[in-house]
Structures are given as C-alpha cells and as structure tokens.
Amino acid sequence: MQDKSRITILGATGSIGTNTLDVIARNADRYEVYALTAFRRIDVLFDQCCRFKPRFAVIPDRKLAVDLQDRLRVHGINTKVLSGEQGLVEIATDDGSDTVMAAIVGAAGLLPTLAAAAAGKKILLANKESLVMSGPLFMTIVRESGAQLLPIDSEHNAIFQCLPSGNVTQQVKKLLLTASGGPLLREPMDRLQSVTPEQACAHPNWRMGRKISVDSATMMNKGLELIEASLLFDISAAQLEVVIHPESIIHSMVEYIDGSVLAQMGQPDMRTPIAYGLAWPERIESGVPFLDLVKVATLNFEQVDLNRFPCLKLAMDVVARQNSGESAVLNAANEIAVQAFLDELIRFTDIPIVVEKVLEQMGPVSAHTIEEVLALDANARRLAAQRVGS
C-alpha cells in the first residue's frame, strides 16, 4: 500500500480550506493533513486540529498561539502551534508534506506560497493574488525548483482540464473564462452606488468569503483571473476573453485553431477542482452532486458590459500592457478599496475609482525581485488608504 500524501493547507478555515478538508476526509485512505493555518477563526482551527490531528498549526498572533497550544494539550492533541509569517514559511517548506494548498486570501499568501514553490512542492494554487502580484517571478521560481503548479480556481482548473497533455498552447486560439456576473448583474446602473456590503456578498451561485464575493460583484475577480491565466498558460491578452454565463455550469472553455471548443462542466462547487488538483492526473470522489443536464435545461451566455464592470476593464488594460509591476499595484489598491467598502467608508462604485487613481498615480512600474514586489504593494496600499480615508 502506497504512503499517504501529506497535505499542508494555508488558509484552512476559509471556504477553500474547509472544502479541501472535506475532500480529504472522503479519501482518508489516500491523504492525511500535515499542517493547517488560520488568521482569525481560531475556534474553527481548534476544531479542525481535534478532528484531523495535524503535525503543525499556524496563526499570526504569538499569544493566541500559546493559548491554542494549551487548549489542544488539554484535549490530548499533540499538534505543535507556530506563529507569524515565519511559521507560515516554515510549514510551507517543511519536508514532511508533499502538497501545499495555497488558499490564504490576498497578499498575505504571497511569501509562504513563493516559499513552497522554491521548495519544489506540489502547489494547489487557490490564492490567485500570489501569482498576480509576483507574475513572471513566481513562474520562474516554479520552473527552476521543479515545483508542480496546479490551478484550483474553477476557471483555471477548467482550462487546465481542457488543454492537451503538455499544455501545448500553440494549438489554442482563445481561452474563454466564464463569469456568473455576480449578484448585481441585473441591478439598475443608477442603483449601484447604493449597494450595501450584504447585497454585494450575496452571490447567487457560489459560497465564498466576503472579499472574494465583492470582487465577484465588481468582476475584479475575473480581472485577476485574466492576469493569472496569461501567466499560467503563457497566453497573450488578445487570446483571452470573458463571457457572462449566469448559471455557472460551464466553468471555462478552450477554443482551438481547428474550430473545436472544449468546455469543462459541473456543479458550482469548489470541491471538484480541489479533488482534481489533489489527485491529478487521477480523479477521486469529491462529494459534489452529479450534474443533471435535463434539469439544468438551458445555458445562457452574454457579452460583458464594461461600463457596468469598470474593474474588469482596468484589469484587462493591465494584462494588455504586460507591465511586470502594474498587476501588483492593481491587486493592492483593490484590496484596500474592497475592505473600505466592507467597512462602509466608501460606496460600491468608488472601488474602481480608487484603483484607477492609484494606477495613474504610480504610473508604469516594474518589479523583478520579491523586494520590489513588496515595495510596490506597500506603496499602492498607502496611496489607496489615503484615498479612502482609512
């Protein structure tokens, strides 16, 4: 019997992390949990440690880490609790695990994900911001270390499944990323400035965290995915297209030079791409209900209205300019603007304005080292914070 694959989950208490644990639990004969990390949801992490008994757990705050260690010890759990960014990097590179699920939301996932890549791990990439921020630097580290990079975002995972063995993109005419349009697709334009955080987070198809839900409502999420796709699949901006598909049944498509279009279909449930990434090139049971096409009956598609979704237009322009630093600026400014909206400091329609002004203020920028990426990120956050008054 072959040894079990040992999994480290960066961001275990979020939606991707909890879904990953669900898939692992369904396939306990193949996988075991090696390490788990969390940000604020310490009680959830405690419960996960009690159930899965990982070797390590990591949280940001040192004092809370000591408290968690004591709680686990009282319950007879031998998990060692680490703290801070150093702890994240330590477990991301630990020889005890072979696979790292990179699911920390936002820029906070950059350094541990890069460290995992440099250590030559199998990386299941759900933290798109890491790749968006560091761009070609990330892909160079993956190539040089021999790491295995598998996309977990439903769109990129779908494309990966539809590409031929060896990722022969010279046979590809276009990659089509589908987008549900989010909860505000039919909202009258004159009401968008009055949208509340609750409305923006009420996604019709997917259950996600608040930040990514707002990104879906603005379609910045799809913009970040365009940047990610251009890097993952070495494809030009002219070969990327976004199509509105409200049902979220087709997760993305690949159009080939012979006129064929291959699509990956399934229920809108992240356990499908997670299971595919864990088992690739095999497939395992995920717990996702099977798709009943007769019940679905109709699939709809429509062109994106960039006037309704200016965040997507900003990201498309960044992809087209192929500037190595602009994507980091875009991501950082967006994170600050989205949090300001969630904190009710700015309106929903102010989000793209903040991002655009920061891009204009910083101008053409480049980044070739991790230090330069982090400097751009910090500067963009500072300028965005000034604009939102936080």
C-alpha positions in Angstrom: 0.0 0.0 0.0 1.5 3.4 -1.0 2.2 6.0 1.6 -0.5 8.7 2.0 0.1 12.1 0.5 0.6 14.7 3.3 -1.2 18.0 2.8 -0.5 21.4 4.2 -3.4 23.8 4.0 -2.5 27.6 4.0 -5.9 29.2 5.0 -7.6 26.1 6.4 -10.6 27.9 7.9 -11.8 29.7 4.8 -14.1 28.2 2.2 -11.3 26.6 0.1 -9.6 25.2 3.2 -12.8 23.7 4.7 -13.7 22.2 1.3 -10.2 20.8 1.0 -10.6 19.1 4.4 -14.0 17.7 3.3 -12.4 16.1 0.2 -9.5 14.7 2.3 -11.9 13.2 4.8 -13.7 11.4 2.0 -10.4 10.0 0.8 -8.7 9.3 4.1 -7.0 6.2 2.6 -5.0 8.5 0.3 -4.4 11.7 2.2 -3.5 13.0 5.6 -3.4 16.5 7.0 0.1 17.6 7.9 -0.3 21.3 8.8 -3.2 23.9 9.0 -3.1 27.7 9.2 -5.7 30.3 10.1 -6.0 34.0 10.6 -8.8 35.0 12.9 -11.1 31.9 13.2 -9.1 30.2 16.0 -12.0 28.2 17.3 -12.6 26.7 13.9 -8.9 25.9 13.7 -9.1 24.2 17.1 -11.9 22.0 16.0 -10.1 21.1 12.8 -7.0 20.2 14.8 -9.1 18.0 17.1 -10.6 16.2 14.1 -7.6 15.9 11.7 -4.7 16.0 14.2 -2.1 17.8 12.0 1.6 17.9 13.0 1.5 21.7 12.9 -0.9 24.6 13.1 0.0 28.3 12.5 -1.7 31.5 13.5 -0.5 35.1 13.3 -0.5 36.1 17.0 2.1 34.6 19.3 0.0 35.0 22.4 -3.0 33.3 20.8 -0.7 30.6 19.5 0.3 29.8 23.1 -3.3 29.8 24.2 -4.3 27.4 21.3 -1.3 25.2 22.2 -2.6 24.9 25.8 -6.2 24.1 24.6 -5.0 21.4 22.3 -2.8 19.9 25.0 -5.7 19.7 27.5 -7.6 17.7 24.9 -4.7 15.3 24.2 -3.9 16.8 20.8 -0.1 16.8 20.0 -0.3 19.5 17.2 2.6 21.9 17.5 1.4 25.5 17.2 3.6 28.1 15.5 3.0 31.8 14.9 3.7 34.6 12.5 4.9 34.8 8.9 8.0 32.8 9.9 5.7 30.0 11.0 3.8 30.1 7.7 7.1 29.9 5.7 8.4 27.1 7.9 5.4 24.8 7.4 5.1 25.7 3.7 8.6 24.4 3.1 8.7 21.5 5.7 9.9 18.3 4.2 7.2 16.4 6.0 4.5 17.4 3.5 4.5 17.0 -0.3 1.5 19.1 -1.2 0.6 22.7 -0.2 -2.9 24.1 -0.7 -2.3 27.8 -1.1 -5.7 29.3 0.0 -4.8 32.3 2.1 -6.8 35.2 0.7 -5.0 38.3 -0.6 -1.4 39.4 -0.5 -0.8 37.6 2.9 -0.4 34.4 1.0 2.5 35.6 -1.2 5.6 34.7 0.9 4.5 31.3 2.1 3.3 30.3 -1.4 6.6 31.5 -3.0 8.5 29.6 -0.3 6.6 26.4 -1.2 7.4 26.9 -4.8 11.1 27.4 -4.1 11.0 24.2 -2.0 9.7 22.3 -5.1 6.3 21.4 -3.6 3.2 20.3 -5.4 1.2 23.6 -5.1 -2.6 23.7 -5.4 -3.0 27.4 -6.2 -6.2 28.9 -4.9 -4.5 32.2 -3.9 -4.6 34.0 -7.2 -3.1 37.1 -5.6 0.3 35.5 -5.1 0.6 34.9 -8.9 -0.9 38.3 -9.8 1.5 40.1 -7.5 4.7 38.4 -8.4 3.9 37.4 -12.0 6.9 36.1 -14.0 9.0 35.9 -10.8 6.6 33.2 -9.5 6.7 31.2 -12.7 10.5 31.4 -12.8 10.7 30.0 -9.3 8.4 27.2 -10.2 10.4 26.2 -13.2 13.8 26.4 -11.5 12.7 24.4 -8.4 10.8 21.7 -10.3 7.7 22.5 -8.3 4.3 21.3 -9.7 1.7 24.1 -10.0 -1.9 23.1 -10.4 -4.6 25.8 -10.6 -7.6 25.5 -8.2 -9.7 28.5 -9.2 -12.6 26.9 -11.0 -11.9 28.8 -14.3 -8.2 27.9 -14.5 -8.8 24.4 -13.3 -11.4 24.0 -16.1 -8.9 25.3 -18.7 -6.2 23.0 -17.4 -8.6 20.1 -17.8 -9.4 21.1 -21.4 -5.8 21.6 -22.5 -3.8 18.8 -24.1 -1.1 16.9 -22.3 1.9 19.1 -22.1 -0.1 22.4 -22.2 0.5 22.9 -26.0 -0.9 26.4 -26.2 0.3 27.0 -29.8 -2.8 24.9 -30.7 -5.0 27.3 -28.8 -6.9 30.2 -30.5 -8.5 31.5 -27.4 -9.2 30.9 -23.7 -12.7 31.8 -22.6 -13.2 32.4 -18.9 -16.9 32.3 -17.8 -18.3 34.7 -15.2 -21.6 34.5 -13.5 -21.9 38.3 -13.4 -22.3 38.1 -9.6 -25.3 39.3 -7.5 -25.5 42.7 -9.3 -25.7 41.6 -12.9 -29.3 42.8 -13.3 -29.2 45.7 -10.8 -30.1 49.0 -12.5 -26.9 51.1 -13.1 -28.3 54.1 -11.2 -28.7 52.0 -8.0 -25.1 50.6 -7.9 -23.8 53.5 -5.8 -26.3 52.5 -3.1 -25.3 48.8 -3.0 -24.6 47.5 0.5 -21.9 45.0 1.5 -24.6 42.5 2.2 -26.0 42.9 -1.3 -22.5 42.6 -2.9 -21.7 39.5 -0.9 -25.0 37.7 -1.8 -23.5 35.6 -4.6 -26.3 33.6 -6.5 -24.2 30.5 -7.2 -21.0 30.3 -5.0 -20.5 30.4 -1.3 -17.3 32.5 -0.7 -15.6 34.8 1.7 -16.6 38.5 1.8 -13.6 39.9 0.0 -13.8 37.5 -3.0 -17.6 37.9 -3.0 -17.2 41.7 -3.5 -14.5 41.0 -6.2 -17.1 38.9 -8.0 -19.7 41.6 -7.8 -17.3 44.2 -9.3 -15.8 41.5 -11.6 -12.3 42.4 -10.4 -12.1 38.7 -9.5 -12.4 37.9 -13.2 -9.8 40.6 -14.0 -7.3 39.0 -11.6 -8.1 35.6 -13.2 -7.2 37.1 -16.6 -3.8 38.1 -15.3 -3.4 34.7 -13.7 -4.4 32.9 -16.9 -1.9 34.8 -19.0 0.9 33.7 -16.7 -0.3 30.1 -16.0 -0.8 29.3 -19.7 1.6 31.7 -21.3 -1.1 33.2 -23.4 -1.5 36.8 -24.8 -4.1 39.3 -23.8 -5.6 39.0 -27.3 -6.3 35.3 -26.7 -8.2 35.9 -23.5 -12.0 36.5 -23.4 -14.6 36.8 -20.6 -18.1 35.6 -21.2 -21.1 36.1 -18.9 -22.6 32.7 -18.0 -25.1 33.2 -15.2 -25.7 29.5 -14.4 -22.0 28.8 -13.6 -22.3 25.3 -15.1 -19.6 25.7 -17.7 -16.5 26.8 -15.8 -14.4 27.8 -18.8 -13.6 26.8 -22.3 -10.7 26.4 -24.7 -11.1 27.2 -28.4 -8.6 25.5 -30.7 -7.3 26.6 -34.1 -9.3 23.8 -35.8 -12.6 25.4 -34.6 -13.2 22.9 -31.7 -14.3 24.3 -28.3 -13.8 22.2 -25.3 -15.7 23.1 -22.1 -15.5 21.7 -18.5 -18.9 21.5 -16.9 -20.1 20.7 -13.4 -21.9 21.9 -10.4 -20.7 25.3 -8.9 -18.8 23.6 -6.1 -15.2 24.1 -5.3 -14.7 20.5 -4.2 -14.5 19.4 -7.9 -11.3 21.4 -8.8 -9.9 20.7 -5.3 -10.3 17.0 -5.8 -8.9 17.2 -9.3 -5.8 19.1 -8.0 -5.2 16.7 -5.1 -5.4 13.5 -7.3 -4.1 14.7 -10.6 -3.6 13.0 -13.1 -6.2 10.7 -11.5 -9.7 11.5 -10.2 -11.2 10.9 -6.9 -14.7 11.2 -5.3 -15.4 14.8 -4.2 -18.8 14.8 -2.6 -20.2 17.0 -5.4 -23.7 16.1 -6.7 -23.7 14.9 -10.3 -24.8 17.3 -13.0 -28.3 16.7 -14.3 -28.3 18.4 -17.7 -32.0 17.8 -18.3 -32.8 19.6 -15.0 -30.4 22.5 -16.0 -32.2 22.6 -19.4 -30.8 25.9 -20.5 -27.3 27.6 -20.6 -27.1 31.3 -21.3 -24.2 33.4 -22.4 -23.8 37.1 -23.0 -21.2 39.8 -23.6 -19.7 41.6 -20.7 -20.8 45.3 -20.3 -17.5 47.0 -19.3 -19.5 50.1 -18.3 -21.2 48.1 -15.6 -17.9 46.4 -14.6 -15.1 49.0 -14.8 -12.8 46.9 -12.5 -12.7 44.3 -15.2 -11.7 46.9 -17.8 -8.9 48.1 -15.5 -7.5 44.6 -15.2 -7.8 43.9 -19.0 -5.7 47.0 -19.6 -3.1 45.8 -17.2 -2.9 42.5 -19.0 -2.6 44.2 -22.4 0.3 46.5 -21.2 2.3 43.4 -19.9 3.9 45.6 -17.2 5.6 43.4 -14.6 4.6 45.7 -11.7 1.1 47.0 -12.5 -0.7 43.9 -11.5 0.7 44.1 -8.0 -0.5 47.7 -7.8 -3.9 46.8 -9.1 -4.3 44.0 -6.6 -3.1 46.1 -3.6 -5.3 49.1 -4.4 -8.3 46.8 -4.9 -7.7 45.0 -1.5 -7.7 48.3 0.3 -10.7 49.6 -1.6 -12.8 46.5 -1.0 -12.1 46.5 2.7 -13.1 50.2 2.8 -16.3 49.3 1.1 -17.0 46.4 3.6 -16.2 48.9 6.4 -18.7 51.3 4.8 -16.1 54.0 4.3 -16.7 54.3 0.6 -19.5 53.4 -1.9 -19.5 50.3 -4.1 -19.0 52.5 -7.2 -15.9 54.1 -5.5 -13.9 50.8 -5.7 -12.9 51.1 -9.3 -12.2 54.8 -8.9 -9.8 54.2 -6.1 -8.0 51.5 -8.1 -7.8 53.6 -11.2 -6.4 56.7 -9.4 -3.7 54.6 -7.7 -2.7 53.1 -11.0 -2.5 56.5 -12.5 -0.6 58.0 -9.6 2.1 55.2 -9.6 2.3 55.1 -13.4 4.3 52.4 -15.3 6.2 50.3 -12.8 8.2 47.1 -12.9 9.2 44.5 -10.4 11.9 41.9 -10.9 12.6 40.8 -7.3 10.4 39.9 -4.3 11.6 43.0 -2.5 10.5 45.2 -5.4 7.1 43.4 -5.5 6.6 44.0 -1.7 7.6 47.7 -2.1 5.1 48.3 -4.9 2.4 46.5 -2.8 3.2 48.7 0.2 3.2 51.9 -1.8 0.0 51.1 -3.6 -1.7 50.3 -0.3 -0.6 53.6 1.3 -1.9 55.6 -1.7 -5.2 53.7 -1.7 -5.6 54.1 2.1 -5.1 57.9 1.7 -7.9 57.9 -0.9 -10.4 56.0 1.2 -9.6 57.9 4.3 -8.5 54.9 6.4 
